[in-house]
Amino acid sequence: MNCKEFKNRIPDYLDQKLTIDLTNQFNEHLKNCSNCSLLFEKMNNTLLLLNKPDTNRIAEQPYYYTQLKQKMENRLQQNESFLHILVTKKVLQPILYLGSIIIAVYIGILIGSGTPNTTKYAEKTKTDTSYIEVLAQYQYFNEMELESIEKNLISEDSIYSNNQNK
């Protein structure tokens, strides 16, 4: 057995998984090679220390993570000053909520009152037709009166047509 095979077989030897022939070869190499015997001793001693029951060992706590997390949260809450909590949660937050509600109501009122004021037309009677002209100018029903160029063209067409009819 060479040194490389020996190093690969150490865990199997310690777990007693080697055949009798391989165990004999392993022991033979262990007696003949000082480097491998030193490595085997160190590895064996390390495993013995790890498997040795320790009486000074701290008992495991099942809720350690939960307790640690709670302690960290408690420290964060203690670090926040009373003034900071008072300002942000007791004063500033309600003021912001109230302000946003007032703005929303104001916008709602503006949207609801977006129609034109019709009170000046309500006073007119049905026999009086002058309100139609005012309404047409206000609501742009008669666009011809707004465009003077079109008005002039139409008047010229009517003059031209009148001349041809004669």
C-alpha angles and dihedrals in degrees: 000000000000127000095261093054089045093055091049092050098049095092091048091049093051090049089047094236098132124105119246093258093050091045090054091049090048092052091046092053090045090058095046103041117063095190093053093044090053091049091048092051093050092047093046093048091049092052092047091053092049094049095044113106111240119212092197092057117124114243116246116252115214096209098040095119093049092048092047092050091050092050090051092050091048091053091050090051092048091051092059108090123234090240091054092051092045094050098043103037105025104036114012099044096052091045091053091048092049092047093051091049092050091049091048092051091048092051090048091053091049092050092047094050095046094112117100120263107266099177093100090058096046093068093062120095126230092250093056108079098179090094089068091064091048091048091048092053092045096046095034094239092144103050092170092074091053095056110061094186092059090046091054093048092051092048090051091049091051091050090049093049091047090053092051093050092056 
